Structure formats: C-alpha cells, structure tokens
C-alpha cells in the first residue's frame, strides 16, 4: 500500500470518526485532530467568511460539551458574537447547528466602557458597564423597559457569571442600527448588554430563547473555563 493511499484512508477514517461522534453527541471525547477536521469542514460548508474561524471553532466545541451535560434545552441553534469586528459590521451570527446553516446575522452593541468602535475591555463586575465574553445560556423572553427582551445566564465563573445580577440581557435599541452609524460613525453602546436592532430583535429572540447557547468571542480573551475543563478531562 502506497504512502499516499495510507494517508487518504487515515483522513477518511478521521472524518468518519468525527461524523459518528458528532451524531452520538460525544464530539469532545474524540481525538483533537478529528474534531478539528470536522469543524473545518463545517466552517467551509457554512460559507460565512466574515465570522472568524476561531470563534466558530470555540462555539462548536463548547456546544458539544454543554449538550453532553444536558444543559441545552434548545440545542438546534448557537449564537456567536464576534467582538473582534468593528461595531459598524454585522457581528452577531445565529446558526442552525444541526443543519449547519446561517439563520441570520445582525449588528450588536457592546458596553459603553468596553470601547468605542471596537470592543477592547471586558468585565464581570456590577456597574462596570462593560461586556463580558464567554458562554451563556439563553433564558426566557419578557417585556421590559427596552421592550421584548431575553434573559441570559453566564456559565463561566469569574468571566460572566454575574450576568443575571448585572441584568445583562438581549434587548432592542435604536442606537444599535445603521441609522445611528450614519449619524455618529459607529454603533451606540449599552450598559453591557448585547443590544440589537429593533427591526430584527423579536425574530432573533424567538429563535434563540429557552436554553440555547450564546458565545461571545474576542481574540484577547480566550481563557474559557468550559473549554479548558474539557481539555483537562482528557
């Protein structure tokens, strides 16, 4: 058997392992290279190049870790906020993880003390008025002072677990629109909430509410307790 044929068989084996491990829901228990190959394949098929691969990879890995723990009541979708991007760009992505299809992408605001056009600083402290990175679980929808909104539960101790105490929620805001960008040259900012345009807020909230995964990514803040816990278990 030639070296080239052996390599081809090995790569095929990795894809088969990754496929069946994904279907079984134990994706993170399989070899790292098998995981990586499957995620690269899914990222390519998603065909959403404005979303950073690292953000997608972390979100998918976190999704399977939390799914295996039985945390996700709504396991059909994942939401990724890519805070490496300018606030003038659409940087919130809602993905049907089972079909690997982009449902929608939209503008999303960061906290007023996190930065101007770009998100640069993050905090888990009350009254910091900063965004927090990491993995969240969506809760129930409700009518609040900003209108139809969505509660969030931070899943990472010391990173975002004060989200409920800080009243960090997804809500509509007029400052999270292209009209605001045209007037001020950047998106408006919140007190730490991922605020989104009013015109798409109800659709977004109804799609992701009741126990789906939200992942807020920034390249300078990669110390996820959930991802590191998974690695340490191996």
Helices and strands as residue ranges (DSSP letters): H 3-24, G 27-29, H 32-46, H 53-68, E 77-82, E 92-96, E 101-106, E 134-144, E 147-154, E 169-171, H 178-184, H 198-208, E 213-217, H 225-232
